Amino acid sequence: MPAPTAAQLQELVQQIAEPERITWNASFDGLASISPNGKKMLFTRSLGGGFMSDLYTHVMDISALNIGPENYKGKR
């Protein structure tokens, strides 16, 4: 069985729980992507004063959420 896509993993996360804010930044945190194994999430953070300025990427360990491919059951 091939590993699920990032979109399928995100769908699984939405099935498990209501969306929950996991970053706190007054400017912008977004463009999140989940790794194919469901253990890491990459997101972009803007710390600059202008629109989308001074961008940084961050990798967050989300392995405790148990959203890896072994837990993907497909659409319900």
N, C-alpha and C positions, 0 to 999 in steps of 0.2 A: 504494500500500500504506500503510495507516495505521501510525503509530508504535506500537511495542509498549508495553504497559502496564508499570508499575513491577514488577508481579509477574512478567511475562515476562522483564524484564531481570534480576531477581534469580535467576530460574531459569537464565538463561544464565550468570550469574556462578558458580552452583553447578556447572554443567556444565564450566566452564573449569578450575576449581581447587577444591581442598579449602578449606573455610572458614578464614580467617586473621584473627586478631585485629588490628585496625588502630587501636584506641584503647586507652589505658591510664589508667583512672580507678578509684580504690579504691571509689567510690560507685556511680554508675549512668551508663552510656552505652547508649542504646538508641533505639527508635522510629525506626529509620533508614528513609529514603525516597530512592530514586534518581530524578534528574530524567529527564524523558521522552527527552532526547537522550543519556543515559548518561554525562554529563560531570561531574555534581556529585552529592554525597550529603549530605543533611541529616540530622542526628541531634541528639538531646537529651541534655544532660549535667546531672546533679544534683551540685551542689557543697555543698549544705547538710548540716546534721547530722541532720535528720529525714527521714522517708520522702518521697522525691520533692520535696524542698524546695530552694529556690534554683536553679530550672531555667534553663538557657540553651540556645539552639539554635546549632548550628555548621554551616557549609557547608564541605565538604571537596572539593577538586578530585580526581576519580578518572578523569580523561580518559586517563591512562596505562594504565588497565585495558582500554581498547578494548571496552567493553560497549555502545556506542551501537547505535541501531536498524539501522545498516548492517551490523552483525555478527550480528543476530538471525536465526536460521535456522528458528525454530519448534521444536516438540517433536520429539525424536528417537525 
